[in-house]
Amino acid sequence: MSTTIETPDAGEVCTYCESRIFDHDPICVRDCTDDCGSPAYFCNYACLSSYIDEEDLTVGESCEWSPE
């Protein structure tokens, strides 16, 4: 599977806080388990982390770990 990445527009805003992404340290996220849909842009890792927490995106998706 191959995915093409294009540079977003200069005015692209953060999916979480709606700040312009290029005013910060932008991150592009794409869900490639579902036909590699449209990318979501975040202005930094803090916004990405907050978005993941608020949307419960890790529920049922993380590995189970046991110290035994």
N, C-alpha and C positions, 0 to 999 in steps of 0.2 A: 504494500500500500504506500502511496506517495502523497504527500500533502504539500501544496504550494503556499508559501507565506508571502504576503504583500505588506509593505509598510503602510500603516493606517494613515488617514488624513491628519494634518497638523492640528485640527480642531477636535479630534476624537476624544471623547470623555470617558472617565472611569465608570465601569459597570456599577460600582458600589457607591462612590461619593460624588460622582459627576464632575470631578475636577478634570481639567485637560491633562491627559496622560503624559504628554511630553514636557510638562512643567515639573515632572518628577522622574522616577525610575520605572518606566512602564514594563508591564508583564502581559504577555498574550497567552490565553488559555483556550484550548479547543478540546472538545470531547470526541476523541477518535474511536470510541467504542460504539458510537451511534452515527455512522456515516460522516464523521469529521465535519460537523455542522459549522456554523459561523463562529468565528473566534469571539471571545469576550476579552476586553481590555481592562486592566487594572493599573492605577497609577503607581502602586508600590505593593510590597508583600503584606503590609498591614491591612490594606483594603481587601486583598485576596483572602487573607486569613479570616477577617471579619465576615466576609461574604460566605465563606465555607461554613463558619460556625452558625450564622443566622439561617442559612438554608438547610442545615443539618445534612450536608453533603457527605459526611463521613459515617453516618449511621448505617450500619450493616455492610460497610465497604472495607473496613480495616481488618487486618489479620488478627487472629487471636494468639496471644502469647502467654506462655506459662513458664515460670522459672524452673519447674521440674523437668 
